[in-house]
Amino acid sequence: MGILFTRLFSSLFGNREARILVLGLDNAGKTTILYRLQMGEVVSTIPTIGFNVETVQYNNVKFQVWDLGGQTSIRPYWRCYFPNTQAVIYVVDSSDTDRLVTAKDEFHAILEEEELKSAVVLVFANKQDLPGALDDAAITEALELHKIKNRQWAIFKTSAIKGEGLFEGLDWLSNTLKSGGG
């Protein structure tokens, strides 16, 4: 279990440690993404109360992915996990247009956190497989990504269920971290 994930990150990160937070509103697909990456398959999930963490060590590489619950009552506790974070993967449910303003507000609050000021940001416009899902350009506009001037960021269309776009996003993230971002 996790061999693919381990091999991928050992080859991408070399001898580097990386701490990555996976954040987003509840039901955005954070846990599904984590387990899709870890096991290469979709696993039935329930709402995350607290967090899931996966640590993979292989050839002197230690890679930690922290998946934090996204319910309103849990979000204030996200900041407890901010120290020493090199990257944030922000997951957005592209089909949940009613909550895009909330997703944007939470996202920009994260960007303003002092302990995350140097973190690289990867946005997954998730659930592209659902009818009515907004594309990456529409999510870019809704999240006001153009306002991000002081850090490296990228957005990728993804479907955690189908496994689409995830590794492309992680390729960008690993190359950015290897080149000194984060």
C-alpha positions in Angstrom: 0.0 0.0 0.0 1.4 3.4 -0.9 4.2 2.0 -3.0 3.3 4.1 -6.0 3.0 7.2 -3.8 6.3 6.4 -2.2 8.1 5.9 -5.5 6.6 9.0 -7.0 7.7 11.2 -4.2 11.1 9.6 -3.7 11.9 10.4 -7.3 10.4 13.9 -7.2 11.7 15.2 -4.0 15.1 13.5 -3.7 16.5 13.9 -0.2 14.0 16.5 0.9 11.3 16.6 3.5 8.0 18.2 2.6 5.1 19.0 4.8 1.9 19.7 2.8 -1.5 20.6 4.1 -4.6 19.6 2.2 -7.3 22.2 3.0 -10.8 23.1 1.7 -14.4 23.2 2.6 -16.1 20.0 3.8 -17.1 17.7 1.0 -14.6 19.2 -1.5 -12.8 15.8 -1.9 -9.7 16.2 0.2 -9.8 12.8 1.8 -10.7 11.1 -1.5 -7.7 12.8 -3.1 -5.4 11.7 -0.2 -6.4 8.1 -0.5 -6.4 8.1 -4.3 -2.8 9.2 -4.1 -1.9 6.8 -1.2 -3.6 3.6 -2.5 -4.3 4.4 -6.1 -8.0 3.8 -5.7 -11.1 5.4 -4.4 -12.1 4.6 -0.9 -15.4 5.3 0.7 -14.9 8.2 3.1 -17.0 9.9 5.8 -16.6 13.5 6.8 -13.2 14.1 8.4 -13.5 15.2 12.0 -10.0 16.2 12.9 -7.4 15.1 10.4 -5.8 12.3 8.4 -2.1 12.2 8.0 0.0 10.0 5.8 3.8 9.9 6.2 5.8 8.0 3.6 9.5 7.4 4.0 11.5 5.9 1.2 15.2 6.4 0.2 15.7 9.1 2.9 12.6 11.0 1.8 10.0 11.9 4.3 6.8 13.3 2.9 3.8 14.2 5.1 0.4 15.0 3.8 -2.1 16.4 6.4 -5.7 16.3 5.4 -7.7 18.6 7.7 -11.5 18.4 8.1 -13.3 21.3 6.4 -16.5 21.7 8.5 -17.2 25.2 9.7 -16.5 24.2 13.4 -13.1 22.7 12.5 -11.7 25.5 10.3 -10.5 27.7 13.2 -8.2 24.8 14.3 -6.4 24.7 10.9 -3.9 27.2 12.1 -2.6 24.7 14.6 -1.1 22.8 11.7 0.4 25.7 9.8 4.0 25.8 11.3 6.7 24.3 9.0 4.4 23.9 6.0 6.0 24.1 2.6 2.9 23.8 0.5 -0.9 24.0 0.7 -3.1 22.0 -1.6 -6.5 23.8 -1.6 -9.3 21.6 -2.8 -12.5 23.2 -4.3 -15.7 21.4 -5.2 -16.1 22.9 -8.7 -19.7 21.8 -8.8 -20.7 23.5 -5.5 -21.3 27.0 -6.9 -23.3 28.1 -3.9 -20.3 27.9 -1.6 -17.6 29.4 -3.9 -17.7 32.7 -2.0 -17.1 30.8 1.3 -14.3 28.8 -0.4 -12.7 32.1 -1.6 -13.0 33.7 1.8 -11.4 30.7 3.6 -8.7 30.5 1.0 -7.7 34.1 1.3 -7.7 33.9 5.1 -5.2 31.0 4.8 -3.0 33.1 2.5 -2.9 35.9 5.1 -1.6 33.6 7.8 2.0 34.6 8.8 3.1 31.0 9.2 2.1 30.2 5.6 3.6 33.3 3.9 6.2 31.3 2.1 4.1 28.2 1.3 3.5 27.3 -2.3 -0.2 26.9 -3.2 -1.7 24.3 -5.5 -5.4 24.5 -6.1 -7.3 21.5 -7.2 -10.5 22.4 -9.0 -12.0 19.0 -8.1 -15.1 17.1 -9.1 -14.7 18.0 -12.8 -16.6 14.8 -13.6 -19.9 16.2 -12.2 -22.4 18.0 -14.3 -22.2 21.8 -14.0 -18.7 21.8 -12.7 -16.9 25.0 -13.3 -13.6 24.8 -15.3 -10.3 26.0 -13.9 -10.7 29.5 -15.5 -14.0 30.0 -13.7 -12.5 28.7 -10.4 -9.5 31.0 -10.8 -11.9 33.9 -11.1 -14.1 32.8 -8.3 -11.2 32.4 -5.9 -9.6 35.6 -7.2 -6.3 33.8 -7.8 -5.0 36.8 -9.8 -4.7 38.7 -6.5 -1.9 36.3 -5.4 1.3 38.2 -6.1 3.7 37.1 -3.3 3.9 33.3 -3.8 4.0 30.6 -6.5 0.6 29.0 -7.2 -1.1 26.9 -9.8 -4.5 25.5 -10.5 -5.4 22.1 -12.0 -8.7 20.6 -13.0 -9.1 17.3 -11.1 -11.4 14.4 -10.6 -10.4 12.5 -7.5 -12.9 9.7 -8.4 -11.4 9.3 -11.9 -7.8 10.1 -10.8 -7.5 12.9 -13.4 -5.3 15.9 -12.9 -3.9 14.9 -9.5 -0.4 13.8 -10.7 -0.1 16.7 -13.1 -0.7 19.0 -10.1 1.8 17.1 -8.0 4.4 17.2 -10.7 4.1 21.0 -10.7 4.2 21.1 -6.9 7.3 18.8 -6.7 9.2 20.8 -9.4 8.3 24.1 -7.6 9.5 22.8 -4.3 12.7 21.3 -5.8 13.5 24.7 -7.4 13.3 26.4 -4.0 9.7 27.4 -3.7 8.2 26.8 -0.3 
